[in-house]
Amino acid sequence: MAIRLIAIDIDGTLLDSRWELPEANRAAVLEAVRHGIEVALVTGRRFDFAMPIAEQIPCEMTLIVNNGAIIKSKDGTTHLRHLLPLNVARQVLDATVEFRAGAVVVFDRPREGQVVMEFMDWEDPGRRSYFQRNLDFLAQVAPLEDCLTEDPIQVMFSGPVDRMREVAAVLRGMEIAGQFELALTEYESRNFGLVDVLHTGCTKGAGLAEWARVRGYRREEIMAIGDNLNDREMLEYAGVPVVMANSVPELKQNGWHVTLTNDQGGVAAAIQKYALPSAG
């Protein structure tokens, strides 16, 4: 069955290890669009952090961001939105005070105050680059709970992989664990992890499924490409799941297609092999 929608993760998938967009991937996406295939970037990034990547590919595109909580067009039009209830966000922050240095609250706001944190460590080289790229969107509030004046998109934690596994364990042990969804992302090669706390049921796969229903696509007509733990649900949903060669080991144990690494144009190779009319 012909592919009508390609869902592509950004970090570790569409971008190479220098966080740059390979020309081969850009060209392959444009070729897919020329053949009438819709392309969606499906990412843990928020919309304004994903847009600099989307803007490098001159075509219409859907952005399924915040691990499936928000779906927007490239022009900023919001199609679907699932916010984390304020009272749940507050309980999550109350239960994770020891992890506060790596905690942020993300809101669906036009610009200022999208990302709120209690601490901004400009001496941390990894965080410094993020702060510099997102400075216009950041705000600092102490204590962090005081920023909760409306439902956020998510509460997010970042830090060393083992530390993020600890916060995930704390969150899973909460009495209200059934009232939110956890999305984990791990980059063991650079010892960095993310834990996103989202509206219950929000995953990349659920967001992709919602968008497929809106657009009238069958699962068999969807290809998904990913590399990390938070991509699992969208890969399980897609009729043609493709895993990057640089993927976390857990995703390579499901018998899914495996393409080249993100430094070898793995997205372009997958599109050529499985999605374009000559595929197969």
N, C-alpha and C positions, 0 to 999 in steps of 0.2 A: 504494500500500500504506500502511495506517495507521501512524503513528509510535507506537512503544511505549516508546522511551527517548530522552530529550533529554540530551545531554552539553554542559555549559556551562562555558567557561573563566571565571575570576573577574576578574582584573585586566585592565582595558582592554576587558572584555566585559560581564560582569554588573554590575560597578561603574562608576560614572561617573568623570570625571577628577579628582574630589575624593575618590575611594575610598569613595563612599557608594552605597548600594543604592537606585536609583530605585523609587518606589512602583509605577510601571507594570510594572517587571520582576518585583517581588515578587508582584504580583497575577496576572501572566501565568503564573508558575511554579505558583502555587496553583491556578489554573484548569486547567492541564495535569494536575496531580495529581488534581484532582477528576474529570477525564475518564479516569482510569486509566493515565495515562502516567507512567512512572518518570523521575525527574530525578536526574542525577548531576552534581556539581560536579567538574570535571576541571582540576586546577591544579598549578602548580609549588610552591605553598605546602605546608608540612607540615600535618598534621592539625590541630594545636592553633592554627595561624595561620589556617586556613580556617574553623574552627568558629564564630568570632564572626560570620562572614557567614552560614553555614548556619543559625545560631540565629535570625536575623532573618526566616526563612521557616518558619512553623510547619507543617511537614509532614515525613513520612519522606523521607529523602534518602540517596543513596550519595555518598561522597567518594572520588574517585580522586586521590590526592595525591602530592607529590614526583615530579611528571611521570610518573606511572604505576607507581611502585615499590611503593606501598602502596594497598590498597583497604579502606576501613572503612565501617561504617554510622555514622549520626549518633550512635548511643549508644556508639561507641568499639569495637564488635566488629570485629576484623580478619578479613578474608576472604582476602586475598592479600597476599604480601609477598615482595619480591626485594631482598636486601641486597647491597651492594658488598663483595666479599671484602676482608678486612683487608689482605692483602698487596698488592692492587691499589691500595687507598687510600693505603698508605704510599709506593708508587712514584710515584703521582700527586703527592703532597706533596713528595717528594724532587726531582721534576722541575720544580717551580713555585715554588721558594723566592723568586724575585724578585717574585712576585705575592702573597706571604704576607699583606700588609696587608689584602687583600680576601678572604681565604680563611676558610671555616668548614667544620667537619665536623658532619654532622647524624646523630643516632642515633634509633632507635625506643625511646625511654625514656618512662616515665610523665610526668615533668615536669622536674626539675632535670637539667641537663647534656644536654638534647636538642640544643642548638646550642653548639658549642665553637669558640672562636676564640683566636688568639694575641694579637691587638691589638683594643682597643675604643676607637675615636676618638670621644669624646663631643663633640668640637668640630665634627664633620661633621654639618651639619643634617639631611641625608638619613638617615644612619645613626642619629643620636640618636633620631629618632622611632621607628625600628624597635627600638632598644634599650629604649626606654621601654615599648613595647607588649609586649615579649617578655622582660622582665627576669627573670621567674621561671623561664625556660627556659634562660637563658644561663650559660655557664661560660667561664673564661679559663684556658688551659693554654699554657705556653711551655717548650720548643718544641711546636708543635702536634702533631707526630708522637706525643708522649707520651700523647695522649688515645686512641690506637688500641688499646684493650684488648678490643674486640669489633668485629664487622663493623658498619660504619655503613650508613645508608641511602644517603648520598651525600657527596661533597666538592663544595662550592659556592664559586664566586668571583663577586664583584660589584665594579662600578666603572664608569668611563667606557667608552663603547661601543668605542672604538678599542683601549683596554687589554684589554677582554674578548675582542676578536678576536685579539689577540696571544696571550693565554693559550690560546685555543681552537686556534690554530695550533701552539703548543708541544705541546699534548696530542695533537693528530692526528698529530704527528711522532714520538710515542713508539713504541718497539718493541712495547709491550703495548697499543697503541691498539685492537686487536681484542678486548681483554678488558674494555672498558667502553663505555658509551654516553654521548654528549654531547648535552645539550639547551641550546640558546641562546635567550635572550630579549633583545630590544633595544627600548629606548624612546629613539629618537633625539631626540625633542622635549625631553627633559630629560637627554640624554646619560648614560643609565644602562643598563647591561647586566648579564646574569647568565649564567654558564656552570655547568651542573650536570653532575657526573660520576656516572653511575649504573651499576648492574648491566647487563651487556651485554644488549641487546635491550629495555631499559626505555624506553618512550616513552608519551606520552599515548594514542597510537593502539593500542599493544600492550596497555596496561592496559584500555582500553575494549573491545578485542576479547576479552580474557580474561573480562571481566565479562559481555559479551554471551553468551559460550558458557555461563557459569554460569547465566544467567537464561533462556537459550533464545531469544534475540532474533536475527533475521536482520539483516544489514547494512542491507538496504532499509528496516528498521523503526526505524533510528536516525538522529536528526538531531544534528549537532554544530555548535556556534557558537564561533568563536575569532577572535583578532586578531593573534597573534604567531607567530614562527618555531617555537616549541615546540608549537604547535597543528597544525602541518602534517600529522603522521601521523594524528591523530584525524579531521581533515577528509578526508584521503584514504580513511580506513576507512569513514566514515559514508556511508549511502546518500543523505542529504540534508545536504550540507555548506553552512554559511552563514558568510560572512566579514563582520566588522564594517566599516563605512565608514571607521573610523579605523585599520584594519588596516595592518600593514607592507605595502609595495607587492608583495613577493614572493607574498603569498597572493591577490592580486587578479589574478594572471596565469593562473589555472587554470580559468576559466570557471565558478567556483562562484557560488552565490547571494550577493548583497551586500545586507545590511540597513542600517539607519540607524547612526549613531555611538553610542558608549556614553553620550554626553550627551543623546541623543535617544530613549533607550529602545529601542535596537536589538534587544535580546534579546526584549522584549515584542512588537515588530513581527514578528520572525521566528517566534515561537511562534504568534502569531495567524494569520500567513500560511501557514505550512508544517506546523504540527503539530496544531492543534485540529481537531475534526471538520468544521468549516465551511471548513477550509483548501482552497484550490484552487477 
